[in-house]
């Protein structure tokens, strides 16, 4: 005879299995149409919803909800759409196990976005995607195999995109441009993605350099700024490390510095296009 502890575990397992079986028959429909599509085709919101409801009934699914994104381009990442965010919220609550779409391109026109979203739904929430008009069913082994192939293609596409993006950043840095990341204290991003001086913040930067030249320690400088209520770039408190970052950043002297570690190490230190806040020492 099993112990009480094992009996409790068995009871929990049985309850979890029953709950999983109930959720397994619950589905959410997702429909999306861009403004142009809605105006030029007959497959607008109502047509998609009708097809999804008919399919759910034929398969014996309990349709929890049909969520819509109207006037949203398929080039937009699913997680950036208000309607799809509701889908994710229901997924987190384990309210359903199958996501129904009219066609896979309703999820995303970009293959990488579509496959990445499908994998995330499966891995994080154990949710499968089914198209009511296309034969690929990610709930089946064959459907999973097909999507595995597509996932590999999408992964390679992401690698290629990343390589191009990083190559662009490296080239921009070598030409003295700001190659990304948040603008440091004293600067703001301009409309072209470069850096422009913010007068009030620049004064704080100059003061830090002045205090350091007077022999103040990093902690003393941080304490002084905090006592005077001077905010950091993010509005927080000053620490020795925050002060050190300001003093060690060559951008303030009109330079750009980057250390790239992909595709081999590459160190860049060159004259920048931004206006210097601190004159370069001798």
WOCORCOR-V124725 format. One record per pair of residues at least 24 apart in sequence whose C-alpha atoms are under 6 Angstrom apart, sorted by sequence separation. I is the first residue (numbers start at 1). J is the second residue. If there is no record, write none. Layout:
BEGIN
i={I | I}
j={J | J}
END
This chain:
BEGIN
i={252 | 252 | 253 | 252 | 253 | 253 | 103 | 98 | 102 | 97 | 98 | 99 | 100 | 101 | 102 | 98 | 100 | 74 | 75 | 26 | 27 | 28 | 74 | 25 | 26 | 27 | 28 | 30 | 32 | 35 | 115 | 26 | 27 | 28 | 29 | 30 | 31 | 32 | 33 | 34 | 28 | 30 | 32 | 33 | 34 | 34 | 112 | 185 | 48 | 27 | 26 | 29 | 26 | 27 | 28 | 29 | 30 | 27 | 23 | 24 | 23 | 32 | 195 | 176 | 177 | 176 | 177 | 176}
j={276 | 277 | 278 | 278 | 279 | 280 | 131 | 127 | 131 | 127 | 128 | 129 | 130 | 131 | 132 | 129 | 131 | 108 | 109 | 61 | 62 | 63 | 109 | 61 | 62 | 63 | 64 | 66 | 68 | 71 | 151 | 63 | 64 | 65 | 66 | 67 | 68 | 69 | 70 | 71 | 66 | 68 | 70 | 71 | 72 | 73 | 154 | 233 | 102 | 96 | 96 | 99 | 97 | 98 | 99 | 100 | 101 | 99 | 96 | 97 | 97 | 106 | 274 | 271 | 272 | 272 | 273 | 273}
END
